[in-house]
């Protein structure tokens, strides 16, 4: 598997203390991406690590998985390496290791992978197809299809919406969409825009005046709660 970096993080990448692997390569190119160096498939900083090597490293780290922790795979987009990821997930489940993935939910293999994922975090960047393509360079169709199928199955889902001024500040449209789905086992989190990854961009950084205040985030939370959608903060 092609890994850009790794490290431990508490609670923000799934429950408890988790070993987080950032896998190289993404099929989206979100203009605000905080890990822009993880977008291209080719990156001299990324290292090829075999499934067996990763399993060994994870098992040796098991003592660090406190408070319900485990392993999280993020990116880039982890599902681009679906075959290797599925193999590793099966091995981790066999060894009783808690698994989590952070994904843009676009992969046709997501349903196969989800069977072996304990905690699933998905992002949705926009509610409109044309705007989604404009800001991410990719279609929204598979994202909605996968999210709807996962919700319909009744499984746990942690849905994150990055909130960017001038891009997607319309809580009513998001909430209206989700209110029509089976969200009993879903929670929603709103991530305020930041520029932590701005220096990682090789070309011109295209987001201007993207910051939002607490009032905007509170508006998202109140709107979703009004629609009966459960919100969380991590």
Buried (B, 14 or more C-beta within 10 A) or exposed (E): BBBBBBEBBBEEBBBBBBBBBBBBBBBBEBBBBBBBBBBBBEBEEBEEBEBEEBBEBBEEBBEEBEEBBBBBBBBBBBBBBBEBBBBBBBBBBEEEBBBBBBBBBBBEBBEBBBEBBBBBBBBBBBBEEEBBEEBBBBEBEBBBBBBBBBBEEEBBBBBBBBBBBEBBBBBBEBBEBBEEBEBEEBBBBBBBBEEEBEEBBEEEBEBEEBEBEEEBBEBBBEBBEEBEBEBEEB
